Structures are given as structure tokens and as C-alpha cells.
Amino acid sequence: MNRYTWKTLVLEIVMILAAAVFVFPLWMLISVGFRPAAEVAKNPMGIPTSLNFDNFVGAWVEGELGSAFLTSALITVVSVLVLVVIGASGSYYFARSRGVAGMRWYAIVAAGMMVPFQIGLLPLYRIMANVGLTGNPIAVILISIGIHLPLTVILYTGFIKKIPPEYEEAARVDGATPFQAFWRIVVPMLMPITGTVIILNGIGVWNEFFLPLLYLSGTDSVTIPVRVYGFVGEYGADWGKIFAGLLMASLPVLVLFFLFQRYMIKSFGSGLKG
Amino acid sequence: MDTLTLVAPTPPSSRWYRRAQAKKRGFGTPSWFAIPLLAFFGGIVAVPTLLGVYYAFTDWDGLSAVPQFIGFGNFIELFQQPKTMTALGNTVLIAVCVTVVQNGIGLALAAGVNSRIKSRNVLRTLLFAPVVMTSIIVGYLWQFLFVPNGPIAQIAEVFGIENLNMLGNPKTAIWGVIIVVVWQHAGYSMVIWLAGMQGIPEEITEAAALDGAGSWKRFVHITWPLLRTPLVINLTLSLISSFKLFDQVMATTQGGPGYATQTLSTLLYFEAFQFNNFSSGIALGVIVFVLTAVISFSQMYLFRDRNAS
């Protein structure tokens, strides 16, 4: 069973062919941007004959991708940072509170997973308008944190419940305050799940479209997905330029993914077991 | 709220006393650890959602300070409009097809990757890549692939299908959207199936192989029955995410042609932000919520029942 037989070879060939069909759109994503629009229109599946960066320069400058990258990065980093801090500490209370209060709160927050955030988004829009935050990335950060809170809490609470409480109890017996026990003993043990939390939330916030579309479209600080939505409309059928933009817009996530693929795939696969 | 304001008892000084206390009730964690989290949850999720549910039963237009309560008025009005029924039908069709096809393909890919083939790690990575991509970008990528005389139309011509305009034809547009979603998420299903398969001890399948069971028999009689957990996770995930489908539709068809690919989420967006019918928009959100809740609970119930018997 462990040998590489001719059956394994057949399976290998079948799988590679299936993957080739599957990867074909990704090849188009990479290749179309390097070709002039007229050539793409004539032969959409052609192979680039030379490395032509005109489309990339055009899409970067006219598409204003630079500032969109900065906005996306700012929103993602701040949201994920706050989620890690309040998620870890809050879940610590849920998992370790005396009595049932903690787990009751946990159930309420976790149930937020099922609620489509559009229901709250419309009243929030009104609230944000009242305090003058529409068009401001802060509104997107605040709401992104809310959207990803349930998953964060499910991941952290499930993980903390599996850590034996004896470590912290020993520290508490020796006079550590609850905060010291949490900071010095629990937080260092949370590193693996924090990696998962960062990956899942980071990708979720970075890729979010509906929320920044509502709050930021038409302003100077839009995120990558909203910017892409805008410039595809502006370019019409200039697929070379559109694809140059699409490729640049997807590069940060794809590069990170291929660098940390083993860890990322594990996060997606294991993260939802809890 | 009283649980929030509980303060941890001031620890008496003697270590002996503290140890005795710990034995008696265990060390609690003070509730202030959760205050920032619950403040965010309350302010951003709970209160706005409850407000939204209330607004769904009013004539709120986003501006008026005091909306009038009108009971089920919005829902009745929505269900009397053919576009709502079309969007509901489209959403259910997409959810069912995506769930079946995506998880079927994911299972086949997982079985192929969970083998002795040399390329398994490379293939797994490549097949998963679309999952992390921005769905609006994936949508535009496929809009190009589906364009008249574009790549897929040219491939279709080889198979004798002339002038394929997948997304422009009201009859085929919805299948185009389904293909886009399946392509993006099949790798996700694969990884979840794979996690389940790798949890199956090798001794079991090896023993069956020694008894002469072929690979198909081993899969049907041993692997598949042990994949209940990934099955539940996969079904729940793909059903819920397709009920909320928005990004890929906005990038490929914007709900068109006509209402051919309108989903509940895109209809919600157009109702609320193009036509300023805020309360009908929220009512649509409530319908999506009821659908997802029913699906989640019935799945939990069905699978719990079978495990018990």
C-alpha cells in the first residue's frame, strides 16, 4: 500500500491534469496583464511574447493602487491587533470564570456567527453618520472588529479551555494577580492559536468588500477591493490594464500565502473544528 | 449586566488561606477581562442588529428620527414582488448547487491528494490558492474568462458550442456564477475533508487492504463513514456562505441580466442603497438570517439524531 505502483502513477497524472484545469484561471491572471489590449482582444489565451510592464504602470498610477494598499494595510493591521487583544483577554474570562456566567456570555457572542452583519450595518450606517465617521477608515475598523469577533472568541475560548488551569493556579497561589497570571503564563501559551486568529481575520478583513463599499466609496481612502471595483468600471474592455491591476491587487495575499502555505492551510482546516 | 460588575474578592494575605480558598472554589478570572470585548460586541454587533430587526418592522427610510411600526408590512410587500421571489429562488438554487458540487469536487480532490502521489503538496497548495484571494478579484477574473469570444467561449467552440455568452444570457448566467463560487471554494472543502481523512488511523485502512478490499471499497466502507465531522462542517460552511453570496455576483453580473442572478444579498444592497428602502433592505437581511438559522439548526439536529441511534 505504501509503494508507488503504476496505479499511483495513473492517479498522479489524473490529479495533475485536474489541477491544470483548475489553475488555468490563475495563469490567465498572470499572463493577460503583460499583453497589449489589442492583442488580448484578438487572441485572449495567447502567451505573452515579452515582459511588457506598460499595463502595470498605467494601472498603478491611474488606478491609484498605492494609496489603496496603504488604506487596506492600515485597516487590516489595526483591526487584527484589536481583535487579538480583546479576543484573547475576553475569551480568558469566558473560559475561566467561576460559575456559568462566562460560558453564557460566550454562547451569546458565538451566536453572532450566524447573524448576517448586513442587518446591523444599516442602523450602524446611521449611527456612524451621526458621529461623522462615514467616509472614515475608523468606521470600517470598528465594524470589522465587530464582524470578526465571534470567530475570534470561538477560536480563543476553545483553545484556552484545553489548557489545564493548574499553571495559572500555581501562579495565583504564589501571589500573582489575575493580570500577571494571564500575561506571564497564559499569553505565551496562546501563540499557536493567535497565529490562526491573525491569518483568518487578516484575510477576512483584507478581502472584505461590502463594508468598505458602503463606508468608503467616493472618498480618497478606499481599500483594494473597492478600488478594484471602481477601476474595472472605468477601464471598460481594456483587459490588459484591468488584469495588471487585478494581479497587483492580489499579489500581497498570494505571496504571503505561498510563503506560509503550510501554516495557512492548517489554520483554515483546523480553525473551524472548535 | 450584574455579572459584569462582579469584583474579584480581595485576596487575604496568608498563603495557606489562599490555597484553602482555591481548593474550595477555584480561582476565578475577574469579569473586567471581558469588558472591552463585550463593549465592542454590544456596540457594533448586538445593539445595531437588534435595532435592525426592529427597523425591519417599521417604515424607516434611513432619515426619519421616529419610524412608524408597521408590523409585517415590509415582509408582505417584499413577498408580493416577483423580484423577491426570483432572488429567493436564485439564492436557494445557488446554495444547493454550490454545496453539492463544491463539496463533491473537494472530496475527490482530497482523496487524490491524500495518497502516495509525489506532487501532493504542490497540488494541495495550488488548489487552495483561490480561497485566500479577494472574491471581487476572482469575480472579475472570471468575467473575462466568460466574455463572448473569450477563453471559455473559444474552448466551448472546440466542443461544438457556438457563441457562448455565459454571463450575458439569462438562462446560463446563474450557472456562470455557480462555477465562479465553486472554483474559489473547492480548495476550502478539500482541506476540511483532508483534515478528516488524515485523522483516520492508517492501520484500519491497511488491515482492510490486507483483507483484499480495493481502494473504492476501502473508501466506501471505511473512510466515508468516518468523515461525518468534516461533512457537517463542509455542508454548514458552504450553505451559509452561499446564502450570503454578494461579492462574486457584484463582480460578474451585478444581479443581471434582468434579475437572472439577483441574490437576497444583492437585492438587499440595491433596495437599501440605490432605492433608499432601508427597512425593506433590513427585512431582506432578516429573511437571510432566518434561512441560515433554520439550515444550521436542522443540520445540527439531523446529524445529532443519527449519531445517537
HADDOCK unambig.tbl for C-alpha pairs under 7 A between the chains (distance, minus, plus):
assign (segid A and resid 4 and name CA) (segid B and resid 116 and name CA) 6.67 0.50 0.50
assign (segid A and resid 8 and name CA) (segid B and resid 116 and name CA) 6.73 0.50 0.50
assign (segid A and resid 8 and name CA) (segid B and resid 117 and name CA) 6.13 0.50 0.50
assign (segid A and resid 12 and name CA) (segid B and resid 117 and name CA) 5.43 0.50 0.50
assign (segid A and resid 15 and name CA) (segid B and resid 112 and name CA) 6.55 0.50 0.50
assign (segid A and resid 19 and name CA) (segid B and resid 123 and name CA) 6.68 0.50 0.50
assign (segid A and resid 19 and name CA) (segid B and resid 127 and name CA) 6.78 0.50 0.50
assign (segid A and resid 29 and name CA) (segid B and resid 141 and name CA) 6.67 0.50 0.50
assign (segid A and resid 44 and name CA) (segid B and resid 150 and name CA) 5.88 0.50 0.50
assign (segid A and resid 44 and name CA) (segid B and resid 151 and name CA) 5.90 0.50 0.50
assign (segid A and resid 45 and name CA) (segid B and resid 151 and name CA) 5.90 0.50 0.50
assign (segid A and resid 86 and name CA) (segid B and resid 36 and name CA) 6.03 0.50 0.50
assign (segid A and resid 86 and name CA) (segid B and resid 37 and name CA) 5.17 0.50 0.50
assign (segid A and resid 87 and name CA) (segid B and resid 37 and name CA) 6.46 0.50 0.50
assign (segid A and resid 89 and name CA) (segid B and resid 33 and name CA) 5.39 0.50 0.50
assign (segid A and resid 89 and name CA) (segid B and resid 34 and name CA) 6.32 0.50 0.50
assign (segid A and resid 90 and name CA) (segid B and resid 33 and name CA) 5.29 0.50 0.50
assign (segid A and resid 90 and name CA) (segid B and resid 34 and name CA) 3.77 0.50 0.50
assign (segid A and resid 90 and name CA) (segid B and resid 37 and name CA) 5.67 0.50 0.50
assign (segid A and resid 93 and name CA) (segid B and resid 29 and name CA) 5.51 0.50 0.50
assign (segid A and resid 93 and name CA) (segid B and resid 30 and name CA) 6.81 0.50 0.50
assign (segid A and resid 93 and name CA) (segid B and resid 31 and name CA) 6.10 0.50 0.50
assign (segid A and resid 93 and name CA) (segid B and resid 33 and name CA) 5.79 0.50 0.50
assign (segid A and resid 93 and name CA) (segid B and resid 34 and name CA) 5.97 0.50 0.50
assign (segid A and resid 96 and name CA) (segid B and resid 28 and name CA) 6.25 0.50 0.50
assign (segid A and resid 96 and name CA) (segid B and resid 29 and name CA) 5.73 0.50 0.50
assign (segid A and resid 97 and name CA) (segid B and resid 28 and name CA) 4.94 0.50 0.50
assign (segid A and resid 97 and name CA) (segid B and resid 29 and name CA) 4.92 0.50 0.50
assign (segid A and resid 98 and name CA) (segid B and resid 28 and name CA) 4.69 0.50 0.50
assign (segid A and resid 98 and name CA) (segid B and resid 29 and name CA) 6.99 0.50 0.50
assign (segid A and resid 101 and name CA) (segid B and resid 3 and name CA) 6.68 0.50 0.50
assign (segid A and resid 114 and name CA) (segid B and resid 292 and name CA) 6.94 0.50 0.50
assign (segid A and resid 114 and name CA) (segid B and resid 293 and name CA) 6.77 0.50 0.50
assign (segid A and resid 115 and name CA) (segid B and resid 289 and name CA) 5.83 0.50 0.50
assign (segid A and resid 116 and name CA) (segid B and resid 285 and name CA) 6.73 0.50 0.50
assign (segid A and resid 116 and name CA) (segid B and resid 289 and name CA) 6.01 0.50 0.50
assign (segid A and resid 118 and name CA) (segid B and resid 285 and name CA) 6.20 0.50 0.50
assign (segid A and resid 119 and name CA) (segid B and resid 49 and name CA) 5.56 0.50 0.50
assign (segid A and resid 119 and name CA) (segid B and resid 52 and name CA) 5.32 0.50 0.50
assign (segid A and resid 119 and name CA) (segid B and resid 53 and name CA) 6.89 0.50 0.50
assign (segid A and resid 119 and name CA) (segid B and resid 282 and name CA) 5.36 0.50 0.50
assign (segid A and resid 119 and name CA) (segid B and resid 285 and name CA) 5.33 0.50 0.50
assign (segid A and resid 119 and name CA) (segid B and resid 286 and name CA) 6.73 0.50 0.50
assign (segid A and resid 120 and name CA) (segid B and resid 45 and name CA) 6.59 0.50 0.50
assign (segid A and resid 120 and name CA) (segid B and resid 48 and name CA) 4.43 0.50 0.50
assign (segid A and resid 120 and name CA) (segid B and resid 49 and name CA) 3.94 0.50 0.50
assign (segid A and resid 120 and name CA) (segid B and resid 52 and name CA) 5.36 0.50 0.50
assign (segid A and resid 123 and name CA) (segid B and resid 48 and name CA) 5.72 0.50 0.50
assign (segid A and resid 123 and name CA) (segid B and resid 51 and name CA) 6.66 0.50 0.50
assign (segid A and resid 123 and name CA) (segid B and resid 52 and name CA) 5.90 0.50 0.50
assign (segid A and resid 124 and name CA) (segid B and resid 48 and name CA) 5.95 0.50 0.50
assign (segid A and resid 126 and name CA) (segid B and resid 62 and name CA) 6.77 0.50 0.50
assign (segid A and resid 143 and name CA) (segid B and resid 44 and name CA) 6.14 0.50 0.50
assign (segid A and resid 146 and name CA) (segid B and resid 40 and name CA) 6.29 0.50 0.50
assign (segid A and resid 146 and name CA) (segid B and resid 41 and name CA) 5.95 0.50 0.50
assign (segid A and resid 146 and name CA) (segid B and resid 44 and name CA) 5.37 0.50 0.50
assign (segid A and resid 146 and name CA) (segid B and resid 45 and name CA) 5.83 0.50 0.50
assign (segid A and resid 169 and name CA) (segid B and resid 27 and name CA) 6.64 0.50 0.50
assign (segid A and resid 173 and name CA) (segid B and resid 15 and name CA) 6.80 0.50 0.50
assign (segid A and resid 173 and name CA) (segid B and resid 18 and name CA) 6.45 0.50 0.50
assign (segid A and resid 173 and name CA) (segid B and resid 19 and name CA) 6.03 0.50 0.50
assign (segid A and resid 178 and name CA) (segid B and resid 29 and name CA) 6.52 0.50 0.50
assign (segid A and resid 203 and name CA) (segid B and resid 132 and name CA) 6.67 0.50 0.50
assign (segid A and resid 207 and name CA) (segid B and resid 134 and name CA) 4.76 0.50 0.50
assign (segid A and resid 209 and name CA) (segid B and resid 247 and name CA) 6.76 0.50 0.50
assign (segid A and resid 225 and name CA) (segid B and resid 136 and name CA) 6.41 0.50 0.50
assign (segid A and resid 246 and name CA) (segid B and resid 137 and name CA) 6.17 0.50 0.50
assign (segid A and resid 250 and name CA) (segid B and resid 133 and name CA) 6.53 0.50 0.50
assign (segid A and resid 253 and name CA) (segid B and resid 132 and name CA) 6.97 0.50 0.50
assign (segid A and resid 253 and name CA) (segid B and resid 133 and name CA) 6.83 0.50 0.50
assign (segid A and resid 261 and name CA) (segid B and resid 125 and name CA) 6.54 0.50 0.50
assign (segid A and resid 269 and name CA) (segid B and resid 191 and name CA) 5.58 0.50 0.50
assign (segid A and resid 269 and name CA) (segid B and resid 192 and name CA) 5.08 0.50 0.50
assign (segid A and resid 269 and name CA) (segid B and resid 195 and name CA) 6.29 0.50 0.50
